[in-house]
Amino acid sequence: MNRRKFLKWTGFGALSLSLYGCIKGLNATQQNHYYSGPITDHFDGVHFFNRKDKHVTSFSDFLKWRVLEKKEVWPDNYPSPYSKVSPDPSLSHDEITVTMVGHATLLIQMVGLNILTDPVYSERVSPIDYVGPKRHNSPGIQFEALPKIDVILITHNHYDHLDLETLNKLVSRDSPKIYTPLGNDTIIKKAIGTSDIQSGDWGDEFKFNADLKVHFEPCQHWSARGVNDRRMALWAGFVLESDNHKVYHIGDTGFGNGENYRDVAKKHGVVDVAILPIGAYEPRWFMKSSHQNPQEALTGLQLCKARYGLGHHWGTFQLTNEAVDAPKQALDAALKQQALDQDRFIALRPGQVWKLPT
């Protein structure tokens, strides 16, 4: 095995062992170092879990995936057709604009605020700096071109969503308010020392200011930074609510039976836009419980009664086996099959700007 192949195997394997938590039974400790709190319907005193789908992948599953399943080859560079943008800092109070930075990093501008989701500007998403899944396109907004960030949403602690180096730069520059599910605040505080973090459980809501409420909503996923902390920090989606608008955002989720989407509709009514993951879903037998595919994402959009959908979590980092453009092709095909307008649910590319139609 040559050096390049060795680094590719060890890097992807290291990320996989932490990012996908495919080692069952390696949690030698039964003490949660991130969070302590009462037992609930999704926390047993040590581990968090999904309310319905409690499937846990095994090490043999991981080996089967890595050894037997075919992985499509991505091009070294998958450039976006959109130019890098400098966001407009003077949007009206009632406008909603979403700009794709890359993967799960999006800039949401509403009620005069700049809200950044799962900020990742690193070249690789891995516990090992020099190996692991690499970036296949540059960020749609250069870091220096980001406006002052008021709010950061961290959905969970996987390396493609919680990039401590990027987070540290943003905290040093802008002192934003960070919202994140239970336990992740401990990781962030230990790494960068900021205290302006609000952790929350599913169902919690917090008022950022007079114009914006942040709701924590359930999603179907899991968490880990290493091999001994699996499911010791919570994962969540968010609903951002103003007087006139609602934005629903999920970083990662399996579809399950669609209950989480139905519950959002029951609780919040119609949302203006749902920002949903559409990539990292193959092979289905292995990824289904934690990553929905584009067809499921479209069903989720309909169940949560969102007016529009924006697809992310595709085309930047190769985490799983599907081809680089497969998520967009599958989403477009699903829309066509249901005779839906292609603008109803758009697979965003870095630098692409979407504005809520008036």
Secondary structure, DSSP 4 states (H G I P E B T S, - for coil): --HHHHHHHHHHHHHHHHHS---TT-------SS-----BTTB-SS-B--SS------HHHHHHHHHHS--PPPPS----SSPP----TT--TT-EEEEEEETTEEEEEETTEEEEES----SB-SSSTTSSSBBSS--SS-GGGPPPP-EEE----STTT--HHHHHHHHHHH--EEEEETTHHHHHHHHH----EEEE-TT-EEEEETTEEEEEE--B----SSSS-TT-S---EEEEE-SS-EEEEESS-B-TTSHHHHHHHHHH--EEEEEEE-----SHHHHTTT---HHHHHHHHHHTTEEEEEEES-SSB--SSS-TTHHHHHHHHHHHHTT--GGGEEE--TT-EEE---
